[in-house]
Structure formats: C-alpha cells, structure tokens
Amino acid sequence: MQTALSVPNNTPLAMAQHAEVPASTDDTPLSIVNRASKLQHVRGSPINALPEEIILHIFKLGVSCRNSQKRIDFAVLASHVCSSWRNIAFSCSSLWADITITTDNMHHVDGELPIKNASLLRAKEFALRSGVFPLSVRLKLFRTPNSVYIQQDADMIMNWLCQVLPRVKYLSVRCDTLQVARLVMEYLHATPMRTLETYKMKYGPTVLCFRQSLLPPPPIRFLFLAGQNEEQPAVDFLPKLTRVEVSGFPVPWSQWSLTRLTSLSINFMTMHDRPSIGLLKYILTINRETLEKFEIQGAIQQYEIPPGTDDLPTKLPRLTDLTLGYLSQWEAITFFLHFEAPALKHLRLCDISRPILAHYWPQDFKDGFNLSNPSLHNMRALQPFEKFSSTTLLEILAFEWASTLTIETLTLEHLIVRLPSSDRFLEINHPSKQFHDTSVALVYHMLKTCSRLRRLALINPEDCFIHALSMYPDGADADDTENSGPTPMLTHLYLASLCPERLLLFLKQRTENLAMERGPHVLDYLELATEPQDLGYLLRTIVSNHIDMNRLAKSSLVARWQGSFST
C-alpha cells in the first residue's frame, strides 16, 4: 500500500524532496516509511546526477592508495551503496584487481579436513569480476590455532592460484613454516608467470639471521628465482620481473640468472644461506645497467678480517637507493669497499642487531649490550662485533667512499659511535676537535662530507649526533649570518628517540643557534617522535620552556614513534 506525502502545491521542488512523511497509518509499518524517507534524500543527492564516467573515475581514485586492504574494503563498500553504484563497480575491472588470501578463516566440519576458506572464496569472486585485468595477489599463510590443517589449506590455495598466475603482476608470499614455504616454491617452480613484475617472499622472523642454518634444511631451494633448469633460465621463465624481495628462505645464489632488475632486496638469511661477496658482486654486476634500488639486511656473508682493497670496486651506475642493515660494521664496510654508486641519492644504514636482540631477549639486553653477556658470545653471527660500534663505518663514509658526496637523503638507525682512532681522522686539522669530543667531530665531518644532503633521519641517535647537528662550519663566526648556520644546510630533519631528553637537547641547542643567526636557516620540515608514554612529557616540556616550533621550522610535527615517520 502506498502512502501519499502531504505537500502544498506551491512548495518548491527541492523542499518537496525533503518533505517529511506524515505519521504512519495502522497498516503501514514504521520501518518502511522511515526507509522511504531516507531513500528520497539519497535520490535527491547531487552525486546521483553525475555521469557514470565521473563516478567510475572516483572509484578508480578510491583504489589508488598504497594500502592494499583499504583498496579491497573500498571496492566492497562502493558496490554495496545502491544498485546503480554496484553496476558501475562491476564494470570497473581494476576495482577488483587486489586479492589477499589468508589461512586464519578456515571452516571445518566436525574436525575434518578444511572445506572452505572465506578469503579464498572472496578471491575467486574478485578474480572473476576483474576480467583479464592484471592482478596483485598477497598470500599470508601463517599458523593458526588449527594449524594441523595449514598445509592442506595452503595446497588448496595454491592449486587455485595457479589458474590465475599467468595474469598476476604482483605476488607477495609470507609464511612461517618450512612445509608451507616448500609447497609454495613447488607450485611456483612449475608455473610460468610471464606478466609478473614484482615478487616478494618472506619466511620466518628477523631473528633468523642469528641462526647458523635452517633446521631441518629444506629439500628444495628457491629455484623459482634461479630458473627451472639450466636450459630455461629465469629471465625466460619470468620475462617481465623487475622487482624482487626475498627474506629468510634460501636461494641458490650460484644459479642466479635474473637480469634487468630495477629493485632487489635480500634480508635476514641464516649464516649458511647468505651470499658470499663474490656471488653478490656477480648478481649486482649482471643487473648494474638497470638496478636502481638495493637493500640487504642481515644477509651479507661475514669476514674474519676486513677484505682487501686491491680489486677495483664494481660500479652500479643507476643505483640511487641503498639500504644496508648489518650485524657488525664490517659487513657494511665490505659492501662499501666492493661497490661504488656514483648516482646514489638515498642511503639508509641500520644496526639491526640492537633492536632485534632487545626484542627477542629483553631480559638479557635490558641494561645495554655488555660484552661480558654470555648471550653475545654464544651467537656466532655476532662475531666479530667490535663492541657494537659503527665508528669505522662512519670513517669510511667520511674519508673513503666516493658516493658519500652525492647523498641527498640519509637515514641512520641505532648507530653507536666510539672514539675514532684512524690515521685519517687524526691527521685532520679540524677546529672542532679542540672544543668537542672526537666522536662529535667525526659525526660532524661525516655529515659535512655529504655536501648535497638535504634530508636527514636519525633513529635513536647518541648525543654526539645531536651536538654535531648544532656545530658551526669551519672558521665561521656567530656574527657571520651568511655562513654560521648549522651544518649541513638541511631542509628536512626527522629525529626519533626512546629518550625524550635527547630531543629536548636538540630543541634547546637549535633554538639558541637560530637566535644568534637571526633565523636565516629555518628548516622546511621538522618531525620529532618518541615512545607513546613519553609523548605527553615531551609536549609539556616544549610548552613550559616556551620553545616556538614555528621558529625552528616552517612545518613541524611531534608524534609518537610507531616504527616509521609520518612523511
């Protein structure tokens, strides 16, 4: 039964569209009347007057964010608004091109084998709606409370995935059991993927890099990246693959045949599965004409003594982005002595041993890294650890590595600097050595060597880094407004520290220096981050000390540290 709206004849159309429905009669359910009222408002919304092409463009913008789960949620949400939006969403193949499959939503019947996986059912529907559009697939195959079925579940997932692998352009696999990792490798080993552009494989936690080898050793190595066999190299098996990231699971480095890579990441390998420096040189050399980004953390084979420098270093002419994470500084030094990157712009160095050790063995390392701690001496991966110092590494950057001159963005994480003693440093006639600690002078000289440096990020820096940021250039006078700014002339500075006092020390020194310089070198952006429990104290202290953040930077942010900076 229809209900008429009581609207005066002279009521404007816009007002009539929003006129209220009179009280319902006895034979009209109230819920139906309320729904009709809401639908009238929706139908009169301006967005419904937009052409389908405009709405389709809005949908495409909605799935342009970097977060894959948000893209998936947006696609589902957009298709559930109304029938017209649903039809438009179904006509947009790219809206359904993101697929994530997990093992944490299996359905079982009386404890029998798994029969359904909710995320797999959704993946099949997404693949159908995407038509022939290239897919981005993410597999998260982790153990669950019902992990007895995880291998059968993974087998069911991979069996279906092989049907769509020929049009997958992005594939990410994360797992935490060797059985599942082997199963995935066997399927990938047998399935050509001629449209694959990006591949990521992560097995196990970061602490894996402290182990001697995988136990038990896997019967099949990561042949997927090396090629099916000697007659069919990986370059023919994966003709469009340009970005590779592998972590944890062993790779047959001697059989590596991938070329034309633009990005390569090798992370957190056991000591037995790390590439030697010779094999690493071979892999990078065959990709040097295209390689733009390289990352290696906890995966450089160690030397008992520093390698010789008789051989000329290998040049990587297109490399612009480099990340080195190391257990001892000699691993990073080994890389610097063997490679040059004349076009390098972004460098990230992190001492991964400190955060990993503190995370997995908090009781042993809560008071710092005492060399007498038996846990250190029982880990072969930490030998030689040179008192967890990065001093020699900074000296290499300051005096020997030519690529330091081209760096524009520098990130230093968890570095420890002891008193430098190299001949190169002792020979420097630097005024700062007379007034500051030698570790401060070393950090200052290293930063000053980066003559193009504009963006600097320091994570858990020691006091020497804070003092070095506020030092004057050589021979500068406080009244010389042209040359007396802090060195280097940064535009963006990011500081994160577990100790808020260090952040306050920087703010105090920076404020004093800018007061003397009359503000010619204000930062474009400044971000400070600390632990959530210390954020309130940091903000209160800034206010009580009358520190004007706008005086230090055109734009600034004080935030809680969550593992990365906001920008």
Backbone hydrogen bonds, N-H to C=O, Kabsch-Sander energy under -0.5 kcal/mol:
donor,donor_aa,acceptor,acceptor_aa,energy
7,V,5,L,-1.1
11,T,8,P,-1.5
16,A,12,P,-2.4
17,Q,13,L,-1.9
18,H,14,A,-0.8
18,H,15,M,-0.5
19,A,16,A,-1.1
28,T,25,T,-1.5
33,V,29,P,-1.6
34,N,30,L,-2.5
35,R,31,S,-2.1
36,A,32,I,-2.4
37,S,33,V,-2.0
38,K,34,N,-2.0
39,L,35,R,-2.6
40,Q,36,A,-1.8
41,H,37,S,-1.2
42,V,38,K,-2.0
43,R,39,L,-2.9
44,G,40,Q,-1.3
45,S,42,V,-1.8
48,N,45,S,-1.3
49,A,46,P,-1.8
50,L,47,I,-1.3
54,I,51,P,-0.5
55,I,51,P,-1.8
56,L,52,E,-2.7
57,H,53,E,-1.9
58,I,54,I,-2.2
59,F,55,I,-2.2
60,K,56,L,-2.0
61,L,57,H,-2.0
62,G,58,I,-1.9
63,V,59,F,-1.0
64,S,61,L,-1.6
68,S,66,R,-0.6
71,R,67,N,-1.6
72,I,68,S,-2.1
73,D,69,Q,-2.6
74,F,70,K,-2.2
75,A,71,R,-2.0
76,V,72,I,-2.0
77,L,73,D,-2.6
78,A,74,F,-3.0
79,S,75,A,-1.4
80,H,77,L,-1.5
81,V,78,A,-0.8
86,R,82,C,-2.3
87,N,83,S,-2.3
88,I,84,S,-2.0
89,A,85,W,-3.0
90,F,86,R,-2.3
91,S,87,N,-1.2
92,C,89,A,-1.1
93,S,91,S,-0.9
95,L,92,C,-1.0
96,W,93,S,-1.5
97,A,94,S,-1.1
99,I,97,A,-0.5
99,I,136,S,-2.8
101,I,138,R,-2.7
103,T,140,K,-1.1
107,H,116,K,-2.4
110,D,108,H,-0.5
112,E,109,V,-2.0
115,I,107,H,-1.7
116,K,107,H,-1.1
118,A,105,N,-1.6
121,L,117,N,-2.4
122,R,118,A,-2.0
123,A,119,S,-2.2
124,K,120,L,-2.3
125,E,121,L,-1.7
126,F,122,R,-2.7
127,A,123,A,-2.7
128,L,124,K,-1.8
129,R,125,E,-2.3
130,S,126,F,-2.0
131,G,128,L,-1.0
133,F,130,S,-2.2
135,L,167,R,-2.5
136,S,97,A,-2.9
137,V,170,Y,-3.2
138,R,99,I,-2.6
139,L,172,S,-3.4
140,K,101,I,-2.7
140,K,138,R,-0.5
141,L,139,L,-0.6
141,L,174,R,-2.6
142,F,140,K,-1.1
147,S,144,T,-1.6
149,Y,146,N,-2.1
150,I,147,S,-1.4
153,D,149,Y,-2.6
154,A,150,I,-2.9
155,D,151,Q,-2.3
156,M,152,Q,-2.1
157,I,153,D,-2.3
158,M,154,A,-2.8
159,N,155,D,-2.2
160,W,156,M,-1.5
161,L,157,I,-2.6
162,C,158,M,-2.0
163,Q,160,W,-1.7
164,V,160,W,-0.6
164,V,161,L,-1.4
165,L,161,L,-1.4
167,R,164,V,-2.0
168,V,165,L,-1.9
169,K,135,L,-2.7
169,K,167,R,-0.5
170,Y,135,L,-1.6
171,L,198,T,-2.3
172,S,137,V,-2.3
173,V,200,K,-2.9
174,R,139,L,-2.2
175,C,202,K,-2.1
176,D,141,L,-0.9
181,A,177,T,-2.1
182,R,178,L,-2.8
183,L,179,Q,-2.0
184,V,180,V,-2.6
185,M,181,A,-2.2
186,E,182,R,-2.3
187,Y,183,L,-1.8
188,L,184,V,-2.6
189,H,185,M,-2.5
190,A,186,E,-0.8
190,A,187,Y,-0.8
191,T,188,L,-0.9
193,M,237,F,-1.1
196,L,193,M,-0.8
197,E,169,K,-2.6
198,T,169,K,-2.1
199,Y,243,R,-2.6
200,K,171,L,-2.5
201,M,245,E,-3.0
202,K,173,V,-2.7
203,Y,247,S,-3.1
204,G,175,C,-1.6
208,L,205,P,-1.5
209,C,206,T,-1.7
210,F,207,V,-2.0
211,R,208,L,-1.7
222,F,250,P,-1.7
223,L,221,R,-3.2
225,L,222,F,-1.5
226,A,222,F,-0.5
226,A,223,L,-0.6
227,G,223,L,-2.1
228,Q,232,Q,-0.9
229,N,232,Q,-1.1
234,A,226,A,-0.8
236,D,233,P,-1.3
237,F,233,P,-1.6
238,L,234,A,-2.9
241,L,238,L,-1.1
242,T,197,E,-2.3
243,R,197,E,-2.2
244,V,263,S,-2.3
245,E,199,Y,-2.3
246,V,265,S,-2.6
247,S,201,M,-2.6
248,G,267,N,-1.6
249,F,247,S,-1.3
253,W,251,V,-1.9
255,Q,252,P,-1.9
256,W,253,W,-1.5
257,S,225,L,-0.7
260,R,286,I,-0.5
262,T,242,T,-2.9
263,S,242,T,-1.9
264,L,293,K,-2.0
265,S,244,V,-2.1
266,I,295,E,-2.8
267,N,246,V,-2.3
268,F,297,Q,-3.4
269,M,298,G,-1.5
271,M,211,R,-2.4
272,H,212,Q,-2.1
273,D,270,T,-0.9
274,R,271,M,-0.7
280,L,276,S,-2.6
281,K,277,I,-2.1
282,Y,278,G,-1.8
283,I,279,L,-2.6
284,L,280,L,-2.4
285,T,281,K,-2.3
286,I,282,Y,-2.1
287,N,284,L,-0.5
288,R,285,T,-1.1
290,T,287,N,-1.5
291,L,287,N,-2.7
292,E,262,T,-2.5
293,K,262,T,-2.0
294,F,321,D,-2.5
295,E,264,L,-2.4
296,I,323,T,-2.3
297,Q,266,I,-1.7
298,G,325,G,-1.8
301,Q,275,P,-1.5
301,Q,299,A,-0.5
314,T,338,H,-3.2
316,L,340,E,-2.9
318,R,288,R,-0.8
319,L,316,L,-1.1
320,T,292,E,-2.4
321,D,292,E,-2.0
322,L,346,H,-2.8
323,T,294,F,-2.2
324,L,348,R,-2.9
325,G,296,I,-2.3
326,Y,350,C,-1.7
331,E,328,S,-1.5
332,A,328,S,-0.7
333,I,329,Q,-2.4
334,T,330,W,-2.5
335,F,331,E,-1.3
336,F,332,A,-2.3
337,L,333,I,-2.3
338,H,334,T,-0.8
338,H,335,F,-0.9
339,F,335,F,-1.5
340,E,314,T,-2.6
344,L,341,A,-1.9
345,K,320,T,-2.2
346,H,320,T,-2.9
347,L,409,T,-2.7
348,R,322,L,-2.4
349,L,411,T,-3.0
350,C,324,L,-2.2
351,D,413,E,-2.2
352,I,326,Y,-0.7
352,I,350,C,-1.3
353,S,326,Y,-0.9
354,R,351,D,-0.9
356,I,352,I,-1.8
357,L,353,S,-2.4
358,A,354,R,-2.2
359,H,355,P,-1.6
360,Y,356,I,-2.3
361,W,357,L,-2.4
365,F,361,W,-1.4
366,K,362,P,-0.7
368,G,365,F,-1.4
370,N,368,G,-0.9
373,N,370,N,-2.1
376,L,373,N,-1.3
377,H,373,N,-1.1
378,N,374,P,-1.4
379,M,376,L,-1.3
380,R,378,N,-0.8
381,A,210,F,-0.5
382,L,379,M,-1.6
383,Q,380,R,-1.8
388,F,385,F,-2.0
389,S,385,F,-0.6
389,S,386,E,-1.6
390,S,416,I,-3.8
394,L,390,S,-2.0
395,E,391,T,-1.9
396,I,392,T,-2.1
397,L,393,L,-2.0
398,A,394,L,-2.3
399,F,395,E,-2.4
400,E,396,I,-2.1
401,W,396,I,-2.6
402,A,400,E,-0.7
404,T,401,W,-1.3
405,L,402,A,-1.4
406,T,403,S,-1.4
407,I,404,T,-1.1
408,E,345,K,-2.6
409,T,345,K,-2.8
410,L,455,R,-2.5
411,T,347,L,-2.5
412,L,457,A,-2.6
413,E,349,L,-2.7
414,H,459,I,-2.5
418,R,416,I,-0.5
426,L,422,S,-2.2
427,E,423,D,-1.8
428,I,424,R,-0.5
428,I,425,F,-1.1
430,H,428,I,-1.2
433,K,430,H,-1.6
434,Q,431,P,-1.6
435,F,431,P,-0.6
435,F,432,S,-0.6
436,H,432,S,-2.1
441,A,437,D,-2.0
442,L,438,T,-2.1
443,V,439,S,-2.1
444,Y,440,V,-2.6
445,H,441,A,-2.4
446,M,442,L,-2.4
447,L,443,V,-2.5
448,K,444,Y,-2.4
449,T,445,H,-1.7
450,C,446,M,-1.0
451,S,449,T,-2.2
453,L,450,C,-1.9
454,R,408,E,-2.7
455,R,408,E,-2.5
456,L,492,H,-2.2
457,A,410,L,-2.7
458,L,494,Y,-2.8
459,I,412,L,-2.6
460,N,458,L,-0.5
460,N,496,A,-3.8
465,F,462,E,-1.2
466,I,462,E,-1.1
467,H,463,D,-2.6
468,A,464,C,-2.0
469,L,465,F,-1.6
470,S,466,I,-0.6
470,S,467,H,-0.9
471,M,468,A,-1.1
476,A,473,P,-1.9
480,D,477,D,-1.8
481,T,479,D,-1.3
483,N,480,D,-0.6
484,S,480,D,-1.4
487,T,471,M,-1.4
490,L,488,P,-2.1
491,T,454,R,-2.7
492,H,454,R,-2.3
493,L,525,Y,-2.1
494,Y,456,L,-2.7
495,L,527,E,-2.8
496,A,458,L,-2.5
497,S,529,A,-2.1
502,R,499,C,-1.3
503,L,499,C,-0.9
504,L,500,P,-2.1
505,L,501,E,-2.2
506,F,502,R,-2.0
507,L,503,L,-2.1
508,K,504,L,-2.5
509,Q,505,L,-2.4
510,R,506,F,-3.0
511,T,507,L,-2.4
512,E,508,K,-2.1
513,N,509,Q,-2.4
514,L,510,R,-2.5
515,A,511,T,-1.8
516,M,512,E,-1.6
517,E,513,N,-2.0
518,R,514,L,-0.9
519,G,514,L,-1.5
522,V,519,G,-0.5
523,L,552,L,-2.0
524,D,491,T,-1.7
525,Y,491,T,-2.0
526,L,555,S,-1.9
527,E,493,L,-2.3
528,L,557,L,-2.7
529,A,495,L,-2.2
530,T,559,A,-1.4
534,D,531,E,-1.5
535,L,531,E,-0.8
535,L,532,P,-0.8
536,G,532,P,-0.5
538,L,534,D,-2.2
539,L,535,L,-2.3
540,R,536,G,-2.5
541,T,537,Y,-2.3
542,I,538,L,-2.0
543,V,539,L,-2.0
544,S,540,R,-2.8
545,N,541,T,-2.0
546,H,543,V,-1.4
547,I,542,I,-2.4
548,D,546,H,-0.7
549,M,547,I,-0.9
551,R,548,D,-1.2
552,L,548,D,-0.7
552,L,549,M,-0.8
553,A,549,M,-2.0
554,K,523,L,-2.7
555,S,524,D,-0.7
557,L,526,L,-2.0
559,A,528,L,-2.8
559,A,557,L,-0.5
561,W,530,T,-3.8
562,Q,564,S,-0.6
